[in-house]
């Protein structure tokens, strides 16, 4: 029996940093493997994963990030996108790091 090492299970992906504003991560089809977000606001904030190339259309998931907190989500299997990967930031002062391919 062959034993796989942990690092062989982690997919190779690109990363994109979203600094407090809606951002197009990728145009065209792709997948999101993981996402990390931090919120420096004094209140809970939201951001969206959109299957789109503009505006806040095609919501896939909406995340709540606690006040002054952070979240980290790993998707296995990865979340597929057909049109494009876009982060819709609902308020400023929230930072998102996305692992995608």
N, CA, C and O atoms as a printed pandas DataFrame, in Angstrom:
     atom_number atom_name residue_name chain_id  residue_number  x_coord  y_coord  z_coord
0              1         N          UNK        A               1    0.840   -1.177    0.000
1              2        CA          UNK        A               1    0.000    0.000    0.000
2              3         C          UNK        A               1    0.885    1.240    0.000
3              4         O          UNK        A               1    1.845    1.326    0.766
4              5         N          UNK        A               2    0.558    2.198   -0.862
5              6        CA          UNK        A               2    1.321    3.448   -0.951
6              7         C          UNK        A               2    0.684    4.483   -0.036
7              8         O          UNK        A               2   -0.535    4.654   -0.039
8              9         N          UNK        A               3    1.501    5.168    0.743
9             10        CA          UNK        A               3    1.026    6.209    1.650
10            11         C          UNK        A               3    1.310    7.563    1.021
11            12         O          UNK        A               3    2.448    7.866    0.660
12            13         N          UNK        A               4    0.269    8.371    0.893
13            14        CA          UNK        A               4    0.441    9.714    0.336
14            15         C          UNK        A               4    0.815   10.679    1.442
15            16         O          UNK        A               4    0.299   10.604    2.557
16            17         N          UNK        A               5    1.713   11.578    1.118
17            18        CA          UNK        A               5    2.089   12.625    2.055
18            19         C          UNK        A               5    1.035   13.731    2.007
19            20         O          UNK        A               5    0.390   13.935    0.978
20            21         N          UNK        A               6    0.865   14.431    3.109
21            22        CA          UNK        A               6   -0.164   15.472    3.216
22            23         C          UNK        A               6   -0.032   16.533    2.132
23            24         O          UNK        A               6   -1.041   16.982    1.590
24            25         N          UNK        A               7    1.188   16.941    1.806
25            26        CA          UNK        A               7    1.353   18.000    0.822
26            27         C          UNK        A               7    0.931   17.572   -0.576
27            28         O          UNK        A               7    0.673   18.430   -1.420
28            29         N          UNK        A               8    0.854   16.270   -0.848
29            30        CA          UNK        A               8    0.407   15.799   -2.149
30            31         C          UNK        A               8   -1.106   15.974   -2.321
31            32         O          UNK        A               8   -1.610   15.921   -3.443
32            33         N          UNK        A               9   -1.814   16.177   -1.241
33            34        CA          UNK        A               9   -3.257   16.338   -1.284
34            35         C          UNK        A               9   -3.675   17.786   -1.497
35            36         O          UNK        A               9   -4.829   18.045   -1.839
36            37         N          UNK        A              10   -2.768   18.730   -1.305
37            38        CA          UNK        A              10   -3.096   20.146   -1.416
38            39         C          UNK        A              10   -2.962   20.570   -2.877
39            40         O          UNK        A              10   -1.881   20.445   -3.453
40            41         N          UNK        A              11   -4.047   21.072   -3.494
41            42        CA          UNK        A              11   -3.965   21.477   -4.893
42            43         C          UNK        A              11   -3.110   22.726   -5.073
43            44         O          UNK        A              11   -3.062   23.594   -4.201
44            45         N          UNK        A              12   -2.438   22.799   -6.213
45            46        CA          UNK        A              12   -1.663   23.987   -6.552
46            47         C          UNK        A              12   -2.639   25.047   -7.033
47            48         O          UNK        A              12   -3.493   24.770   -7.875
48            49         N          UNK        A              13   -2.517   26.254   -6.508
49            50        CA          UNK        A              13   -3.451   27.302   -6.913
50            51         C          UNK        A              13   -2.777   28.662   -6.861
51            52         O          UNK        A              13   -1.725   28.838   -6.245
52            53         N          UNK        A              14   -3.411   29.615   -7.524
53            54        CA          UNK        A              14   -2.999   31.010   -7.460
54            55         C          UNK        A              14   -3.717   31.653   -6.286
55            56         O          UNK        A              14   -4.692   31.102   -5.773
56            57         N          UNK        A              15   -3.241   32.818   -5.857
57            58        CA          UNK        A              15   -3.920   33.556   -4.803
58            59         C          UNK        A              15   -4.186   34.979   -5.265
59            60         O          UNK        A              15   -3.460   35.530   -6.092
60            61         N          UNK        A              16   -5.235   35.555   -4.717
61            62        CA          UNK        A              16   -5.573   36.958   -4.992
62            63         C          UNK        A              16   -5.938   37.608   -3.672
63            64         O          UNK        A              16   -6.659   37.022   -2.864
64            65         N          UNK        A              17   -5.442   38.823   -3.450
65            66        CA          UNK        A              17   -5.739   39.582   -2.244
66            67         C          UNK        A              17   -6.739   40.677   -2.584
67            68         O          UNK        A              17   -6.514   41.469   -3.500
68            69         N          UNK        A              18   -7.835   40.721   -1.851
69            70        CA          UNK        A              18   -8.885   41.710   -2.065
70            71         C          UNK        A              18   -8.865   42.646   -0.867
71            72         O          UNK        A              18   -9.101   42.220    0.263
72            73         N          UNK        A              19   -8.583   43.916   -1.110
73            74        CA          UNK        A              19   -8.384   44.895   -0.043
74            75         C          UNK        A              19   -9.572   45.846    0.060
75            76         O          UNK        A              19   -9.506   46.979   -0.417
76            77         N          UNK        A              20  -10.657   45.389    0.682
77            78        CA          UNK        A              20  -11.767   46.277    1.025
78            79         C          UNK        A              20  -12.649   46.771   -0.100
79            80         O          UNK        A              20  -13.439   47.690    0.117
80            81         N          UNK        A              21  -12.552   46.204   -1.299
81            82        CA          UNK        A              21  -13.415   46.629   -2.401
82            83         C          UNK        A              21  -13.706   45.430   -3.296
83            84         O          UNK        A              21  -12.915   44.488   -3.356
84            85         N          UNK        A              22  -14.835   45.466   -3.986
85            86        CA          UNK        A              22  -15.185   44.390   -4.909
86            87         C          UNK        A              22  -14.071   44.221   -5.937
87            88         O          UNK        A              22  -13.549   45.205   -6.460
88            89         N          UNK        A              23  -13.708   42.973   -6.226
89            90        CA          UNK        A              23  -12.565   42.703   -7.094
90            91         C          UNK        A              23  -12.829   41.479   -7.962
91            92         O          UNK        A              23  -13.364   40.473   -7.497
92            93         N          UNK        A              24  -12.443   41.582   -9.234
93            94        CA          UNK        A              24  -12.493   40.436  -10.139
94            95         C          UNK        A              24  -11.235   39.611   -9.891
95            96         O          UNK        A              24  -10.125   40.106  -10.086
96            97         N          UNK        A              25  -11.391   38.380   -9.470
97            98        CA          UNK        A              25  -10.256   37.496   -9.205
98            99         C          UNK        A              25   -9.830   36.793  -10.486
99           100         O          UNK        A              25   -8.640   36.705  -10.789
100          101         N          UNK        A              26  -10.811   36.293  -11.238
101          102        CA          UNK        A              26  -10.520   35.572  -12.480
102          103         C          UNK        A              26  -11.681   35.762  -13.440
103          104         O          UNK        A              26  -12.842   35.735  -13.032
104          105         N          UNK        A              27  -11.368   35.955  -14.716
105          106        CA          UNK        A              27  -12.384   36.008  -15.758
106          107         C          UNK        A              27  -12.438   34.639  -16.418
107          108         O          UNK        A              27  -11.401   34.088  -16.787
108          109         N          UNK        A              28  -13.622   34.091  -16.568
109          110        CA          UNK        A              28  -13.776   32.766  -17.154
110          111         C          UNK        A              28  -13.910   31.701  -16.079
111          112         O          UNK        A              28  -13.891   31.993  -14.883
112          113         N          UNK        A              29  -14.047   30.468  -16.526
113          114        CA          UNK        A              29  -14.260   29.341  -15.619
114          115         C          UNK        A              29  -13.079   29.140  -14.672
115          116         O          UNK        A              29  -11.932   29.418  -15.021
116          117         N          UNK        A              30  -13.378   28.658  -13.478
117          118        CA          UNK        A              30  -12.339   28.370  -12.491
118          119         C          UNK        A              30  -12.945   27.733  -11.264
119          120         O          UNK        A              30  -14.139   27.435  -11.223
120          121         N          UNK        A              31  -12.106   27.525  -10.259
121          122        CA          UNK        A              31  -12.558   26.953   -8.992
122          123         C          UNK        A              31  -11.908   27.699   -7.833
123          124         O          UNK        A              31  -10.802   28.223   -7.964
124          125         N          UNK        A              32  -12.602   27.742   -6.699
125          126        CA          UNK        A              32  -12.038   28.311   -5.473
126          127         C          UNK        A              32  -11.774   27.166   -4.514
127          128         O          UNK        A              32  -12.676   26.394   -4.187
128          129         N          UNK        A              33  -10.515   27.060   -4.059
129          130        CA          UNK        A              33  -10.098   26.002   -3.141
130          131         C          UNK        A              33  -10.240   26.414   -1.682
131          132         O          UNK        A              33  -10.621   25.600   -0.840
132          133         N          UNK        A              34   -9.939   27.658   -1.381
133          134        CA          UNK        A              34  -10.013   28.145    0.010
134          135         C          UNK        A              34  -10.149   29.651    0.009
135          136         O          UNK        A              34   -9.883   30.327   -0.984
136          137         N          UNK        A              35  -10.573   30.153    1.154
137          138        CA          UNK        A              35  -10.739   31.600    1.309
138          139         C          UNK        A              35  -10.469   31.978    2.767
139          140         O          UNK        A              35  -10.868   31.260    3.683
140          141         N          UNK        A              36   -9.797   33.096    2.973
141          142        CA          UNK        A              36   -9.509   33.621    4.306
142          143         C          UNK        A              36   -9.909   35.094    4.306
143          144         O          UNK        A              36   -9.621   35.825    3.359
144          145         N          UNK        A              37  -10.572   35.521    5.373
145          146        CA          UNK        A              37  -10.988   36.923    5.447
146          147         C          UNK        A              37  -10.760   37.467    6.847
147          148         O          UNK        A              37  -10.929   36.755    7.837
148          149         N          UNK        A              38  -10.373   38.741    6.921
149          150        CA          UNK        A              38  -10.225   39.437    8.194
150          151         C          UNK        A              38  -11.060   40.701    8.161
151          152         O          UNK        A              38  -11.219   41.330    7.115
152          153         N          UNK        A              39  -11.591   41.064    9.315
153          154        CA          UNK        A              39  -12.482   42.214    9.437
154          155         C          UNK        A              39  -11.955   43.123   10.539
155          156         O          UNK        A              39  -11.980   42.760   11.715
156          157         N          UNK        A              40  -11.480   44.301   10.159
157          158        CA          UNK        A              40  -10.963   45.246   11.152
158          159         C          UNK        A              40  -12.036   46.229   11.618
159          160         O          UNK        A              40  -11.747   47.139   12.394
160          161         N          UNK        A              41  -13.263   46.051   11.153
161          162        CA          UNK        A              41  -14.367   46.912   11.585
162          163         C          UNK        A              41  -14.791   46.590   13.012
163          164         O          UNK        A              41  -14.416   45.556   13.566
164          165         N          UNK        A              42  -15.568   47.477   13.592
165          166        CA          UNK        A              42  -16.116   47.266   14.930
166          167         C          UNK        A              42  -17.477   46.576   14.869
167          168         O          UNK        A              42  -18.162   46.463   15.885
168          169         N          UNK        A              43  -17.869   46.115   13.681
169          170        CA          UNK        A              43  -19.139   45.403   13.513
170          171         C          UNK        A              43  -18.937   44.256   12.531
171          172         O          UNK        A              43  -17.995   44.267   11.739
172          173         N          UNK        A              44  -19.813   43.283   12.587
173          174        CA          UNK        A              44  -19.778   42.163   11.657
174          175         C          UNK        A              44  -19.922   42.679   10.227
175          176         O          UNK        A              44  -20.673   43.626    9.990
176          177         N          UNK        A              45  -19.216   42.074    9.273
177          178        CA          UNK        A              45  -19.254   42.490    7.875
178          179         C          UNK        A              45  -19.515   41.278    6.987
179          180         O          UNK        A              45  -19.357   40.137    7.419
180          181         N          UNK        A              46  -19.917   41.534    5.741
181          182        CA          UNK        A              46  -20.187   40.465    4.794
182          183         C          UNK        A              46  -19.391   40.652    3.514
183          184         O          UNK        A              46  -19.033   41.767    3.135
184          185         N          UNK        A              47  -19.120   39.513    2.850
185          186        CA          UNK        A              47  -18.628   39.547    1.478
186          187         C          UNK        A              47  -19.230   38.353    0.748
187          188         O          UNK        A              47  -19.699   37.399    1.369
188          189         N          UNK        A              48  -19.208   38.423   -0.579
189          190        CA          UNK        A              48  -19.842   37.409   -1.408
190          191         C          UNK        A              48  -18.845   36.803   -2.379
191          192         O          UNK        A              48  -17.913   37.469   -2.829
192          193         N          UNK        A              49  -19.052   35.541   -2.694
193          194        CA          UNK        A              49  -18.394   34.901   -3.827
194          195         C          UNK        A              49  -19.408   34.947   -4.958
195          196         O          UNK        A              49  -20.499   34.390   -4.841
196          197         N          UNK        A              50  -19.052   35.610   -6.051
197          198        CA          UNK        A              50  -19.956   35.756   -7.180
198          199         C          UNK        A              50  -19.406   35.033   -8.403
199          200         O          UNK        A              50  -18.209   35.094   -8.683
200          201         N          UNK        A              51  -20.295   34.343   -9.135
201          202        CA          UNK        A              51  -19.946   33.756  -10.426
202          203         C          UNK        A              51  -20.309   34.806  -11.467
203          204         O          UNK        A              51  -21.350   34.716  -12.117
204          205         N          UNK        A              52  -19.444   35.798  -11.618
205          206        CA          UNK        A              52  -19.745   36.961  -12.453
206          207         C          UNK        A              52  -18.455   37.677  -12.837
207          208         O          UNK        A              52  -17.379   37.370  -12.323
208          209         N          UNK        A              53  -18.586   38.629  -13.743
209          210        CA          UNK        A              53  -17.446   39.481  -14.102
210          211         C          UNK        A              53  -17.692   40.943  -13.785
211          212         O          UNK        A              53  -16.816   41.782  -13.996
212          213         N          UNK        A              54  -18.886   41.256  -13.277
213          214        CA          UNK        A              54  -19.170   42.633  -12.866
214          215         C          UNK        A              54  -20.310   42.626  -11.866
215          216         O          UNK        A              54  -21.091   41.677  -11.797
216          217         N          UNK        A              55  -20.393   43.685  -11.103
217          218        CA          UNK        A              55  -21.457   43.887  -10.112
218          219         C          UNK        A              55  -21.518   42.734   -9.111
219          220         O          UNK        A              55  -20.546   41.999   -8.940
220          221         N          UNK        A              56  -22.658   42.586   -8.459
221          222        CA          UNK        A              56  -22.828   41.564   -7.427
222          223         C          UNK        A              56  -23.750   40.449   -7.900
223          224         O          UNK        A              56  -24.501   39.901   -7.092
224          225         N          UNK        A              57  -23.718   40.100   -9.167
225          226        CA          UNK        A              57  -24.579   39.050   -9.695
226          227         C          UNK        A              57  -24.007   37.665   -9.453
227          228         O          UNK        A              57  -22.826   37.516   -9.138
228          229         N          UNK        A              58  -24.850   36.655   -9.601
229          230        CA          UNK        A              58  -24.404   35.268   -9.529
230          231         C          UNK        A              58  -23.854   34.855   -8.184
231          232         O          UNK        A              58  -22.805   34.214   -8.119
232          233         N          UNK        A              59  -24.546   35.211   -7.092
233          234        CA          UNK        A              59  -24.057   34.827   -5.758
234          235         C          UNK        A              59  -23.906   33.313   -5.634
235          236         O          UNK        A              59  -24.836   32.566   -5.939
236          237         N          UNK        A              60  -22.752   32.870   -5.193
237          238        CA          UNK        A              60  -22.506   31.469   -4.891
238          239         C          UNK        A              60  -22.600   31.260   -3.382
239          240         O          UNK        A              60  -23.267   30.336   -2.918
240          241         N          UNK        A              61  -21.931   32.119   -2.624
241          242        CA          UNK        A              61  -21.964   32.060   -1.161
242          243         C          UNK        A              61  -21.836   33.470   -0.602
243          244         O          UNK        A              61  -21.222   34.345   -1.213
244          245         N          UNK        A              62  -22.427   33.673    0.571
245          246        CA          UNK        A              62  -22.277   34.929    1.301
246          247         C          UNK        A              62  -21.688   34.590    2.662
247          248         O          UNK        A              62  -22.168   33.687    3.346
248          249         N          UNK        A              63  -20.646   35.318    3.053
249          250        CA          UNK        A              63  -19.935   35.060    4.299
250          251         C          UNK        A              63  -20.134   36.207    5.276
251          252         O          UNK        A              63  -20.110   37.371    4.879
252          253         N          UNK        A              64  -20.328   35.892    6.539
253          254        CA          UNK        A              64  -20.322   36.870    7.619
254          255         C          UNK        A              64  -18.996   36.735    8.353
255          256         O          UNK        A              64  -18.611   35.642    8.770
256          257         N          UNK        A              65  -18.307   37.853    8.505
257          258        CA          UNK        A              65  -17.040   37.856    9.241
258          259         C          UNK        A              65  -17.278   38.624   10.536
259          260         O          UNK        A              65  -17.700   39.780   10.494
260          261         N          UNK        A              66  -17.012   37.998   11.699
261          262        CA          UNK        A              66  -17.324   38.648   12.972
262          263         C          UNK        A              66  -16.540   39.935   13.184
263          264         O          UNK        A              66  -15.479   40.138   12.592
264          265         N          UNK        A              67  -17.076   40.795   14.034
265          266        CA          UNK        A              67  -16.419   42.061   14.323
266          267         C          UNK        A              67  -15.006   41.823   14.846
267          268         O          UNK        A              67  -14.788   41.047   15.777
268          269         N          UNK        A              68  -14.074   42.498   14.232
269          270        CA          UNK        A              68  -12.668   42.379   14.610
270          271         C          UNK        A              68  -12.111   40.981   14.483
271          272         O          UNK        A              68  -11.088   40.675   15.096
272          273         N          UNK        A              69  -12.758   40.107   13.696
273          274        CA          UNK        A              69  -12.355   38.704   13.623
274          275         C          UNK        A              69  -11.932   38.267   12.242
275          276         O          UNK        A              69  -11.668   39.088   11.364
276          277         N          UNK        A              70  -11.872   36.950   12.061
277          278        CA          UNK        A              70  -11.478   36.379   10.782
278          279         C          UNK        A              70  -12.150   35.028   10.579
279          280         O          UNK        A              70  -12.674   34.426   11.516
280          281         N          UNK        A              71  -12.121   34.566    9.333
281          282        CA          UNK        A              71  -12.607   33.234    8.991
282          283         C          UNK        A              71  -11.627   32.600    8.016
283          284         O          UNK        A              71  -10.906   33.297    7.302
284          285         N          UNK        A              72  -11.609   31.285    7.992
285          286        CA          UNK        A              72  -10.831   30.535    7.002
286          287         C          UNK        A              72  -11.668   29.330    6.609
287          288         O          UNK        A              72  -12.079   28.546    7.464
288          289         N          UNK        A              73  -11.921   29.182    5.304
289          290        CA          UNK        A              73  -12.743   28.077    4.800
290          291         C          UNK        A              73  -11.970   27.339    3.711
291          292         O          UNK        A              73  -11.400   27.956    2.811
292          293         N          UNK        A              74  -11.959   26.016    3.806
293          294        CA          UNK        A              74  -11.364   25.157    2.786
294          295         C          UNK        A              74  -12.505   24.398    2.127
295          296         O          UNK        A              74  -13.343   23.816    2.816
296          297         N          UNK        A              75  -12.545   24.397    0.789
297          298        CA          UNK        A              75  -13.617   23.753    0.052
298          299         C          UNK        A              75  -13.089   22.484   -0.626
299          300         O          UNK        A              75  -12.212   22.539   -1.487
300          301         N          UNK        A              76  -13.639   21.354   -0.218
301          302        CA          UNK        A              76  -13.233   20.075   -0.780
302          303         C          UNK        A              76  -14.487   19.251   -1.030
303          304         O          UNK        A              76  -15.008   18.631   -0.103
304          305         N          UNK        A              77  -14.977   19.233   -2.247
305          306        CA          UNK        A              77  -14.313   19.684   -3.471
306          307         C          UNK        A              77  -14.367   21.201   -3.621
307          308         O          UNK        A              77  -15.146   21.888   -2.960
308          309         N          UNK        A              78  -13.518   21.695   -4.509
309          310        CA          UNK        A              78  -13.460   23.130   -4.776
310          311         C          UNK        A              78  -14.787   23.598   -5.366
311          312         O          UNK        A              78  -15.503   22.820   -5.996
312          313         N          UNK        A              79  -15.113   24.886   -5.157
313          314        CA          UNK        A              79  -16.349   25.473   -5.677
314          315         C          UNK        A              79  -16.126   25.886   -7.139
315          316         O          UNK        A              79  -15.224   26.673   -7.424
316          317         N          UNK        A              80  -16.946   25.357   -8.074
317          318        CA          UNK        A              80  -16.768   25.711   -9.487
318          319         C          UNK        A              80  -17.452   27.035   -9.855
319          320         O          UNK        A              80  -18.502   27.381   -9.314
320          321         N          UNK        A              81  -16.834   27.755  -10.779
321          322        CA          UNK        A              81  -17.354   29.003  -11.328
322          323         C          UNK        A              81  -17.326   28.897  -12.845
323          324         O          UNK        A              81  -16.335   28.439  -13.413
324          325         N          UNK        A              82  -18.406   29.318  -13.511
325          326        CA          UNK        A              82  -18.484   29.225  -14.966
326          327         C          UNK        A              82  -18.128   30.542  -15.653
327          328         O          UNK        A              82  -17.431   30.539  -16.668
328          329         N          UNK        A              83  -18.600   31.673  -15.109
329          330        CA          UNK        A              83  -18.426   32.980  -15.746
330          331         C          UNK        A              83  -17.151   33.675  -15.305
331          332         O          UNK        A              83  -16.413   34.206  -16.135
332          333         N          UNK        A              84  -16.889   33.677  -14.017
333          334        CA          UNK        A              84  -15.710   34.321  -13.460
334          335         C          UNK        A              84  -15.777   34.279  -11.948
335          336         O          UNK        A              84  -16.844   34.052  -11.379
336          337         N          UNK        A              85  -14.653   34.496  -11.292
337          338        CA          UNK        A              85  -14.597   34.522   -9.831
338          339         C          UNK        A              85  -14.475   35.971   -9.399
339          340         O          UNK        A              85  -13.490   36.640   -9.710
340          341         N          UNK        A              86  -15.483   36.453   -8.681
341          342        CA          UNK        A              86  -15.519   37.840   -8.230
342          343         C          UNK        A              86  -15.861   37.873   -6.747
343          344         O          UNK        A              86  -16.758   37.163   -6.290
344          345         N          UNK        A              87  -15.144   38.698   -6.005
345          346        CA          UNK        A              87  -15.430   38.914   -4.594
346          347         C          UNK        A              87  -16.227   40.209   -4.484
347          348         O          UNK        A              87  -15.754   41.275   -4.878
348          349         N          UNK        A              88  -17.433   40.108   -3.948
349          350        CA          UNK        A              88  -18.268   41.281   -3.723
350          351         C          UNK        A              88  -18.153   41.706   -2.272
351          352         O          UNK        A              88  -18.720   41.063   -1.389
352          353         N          UNK        A              89  -17.424   42.780   -2.018
353          354        CA          UNK        A              89  -17.237   43.277   -0.658
354          355         C          UNK        A              89  -18.349   44.263   -0.348
355          356         O          UNK        A              89  -18.525   45.253   -1.058
356          357         N          UNK        A              90  -19.099   43.994    0.712
357          358        CA          UNK        A              90  -20.254   44.834    1.055
358          359         C          UNK        A              90  -19.855   46.088    1.814
359          360         O          UNK        A              90  -20.583   47.080    1.778
360          361         N          UNK        A              91  -18.716   46.073    2.502
361          362        CA          UNK        A              91  -18.256   47.220    3.278
362          363         C          UNK        A              91  -16.730   47.286    3.202
363          364         O          UNK        A              91  -16.075   46.301    2.861
364          365         N          UNK        A              92  -16.177   48.444    3.519
365          366        CA          UNK        A              92  -14.719   48.602    3.549
366          367         C          UNK        A              92  -14.145   47.931    4.791
367          368         O          UNK        A              92  -14.892   47.437    5.635
368          369         N          UNK        A              93  -12.845   47.912    4.901
369          370        CA          UNK        A              93  -12.109   47.372    6.043
370          371         C          UNK        A              93  -12.223   45.860    6.194
371          372         O          UNK        A              93  -12.024   45.335    7.289
372          373         N          UNK        A              94  -12.538   45.157    5.114
373          374        CA          UNK        A              94  -12.515   43.701    5.144
374          375         C          UNK        A              94  -11.528   43.256    4.061
375          376         O          UNK        A              94  -11.587   43.728    2.926
376          377         N          UNK        A              95  -10.634   42.357    4.419
377          378        CA          UNK        A              95   -9.624   41.863    3.511
378          379         C          UNK        A              95   -9.862   40.385    3.278
379          380         O          UNK        A              95  -10.158   39.635    4.209
380          381         N          UNK        A              96   -9.728   39.967    2.006
381          382        CA          UNK        A              96  -10.004   38.589    1.631
382          383         C          UNK        A              96   -8.825   38.064    0.826
383          384         O          UNK        A              96   -8.338   38.747   -0.075
384          385         N          UNK        A              97   -8.364   36.866    1.139
385          386        CA          UNK        A              97   -7.345   36.166    0.376
386          387         C          UNK        A              97   -7.990   34.905   -0.180
387          388         O          UNK        A              97   -8.577   34.124    0.569
388          389         N          UNK        A              98   -7.882   34.701   -1.502
389          390        CA          UNK        A              98   -8.566   33.603   -2.179
390          391         C          UNK        A              98   -7.543   32.694   -2.846
391          392         O          UNK        A              98   -6.639   33.169   -3.534
392          393         N          UNK        A              99   -7.685   31.385   -2.643
393          394        CA          UNK        A              99   -6.883   30.382   -3.360
394          395         C          UNK        A              99   -7.742   29.812   -4.468
395          396         O          UNK        A              99   -8.772   29.194   -4.198
396          397         N          UNK        A             100   -7.333   30.010   -5.712
397          398        CA          UNK        A             100   -8.169   29.623   -6.854
398          399         C          UNK        A             100   -7.332   29.020   -7.991
399          400         O          UNK        A             100   -6.104   29.111   -7.993
400          401         N          UNK        A             101   -8.013   28.414   -8.939
401          402        CA          UNK        A             101   -7.352   27.889  -10.134
402          403         C          UNK        A             101   -8.284   28.086  -11.321
403          404         O          UNK        A             101   -7.939   27.718  -12.444
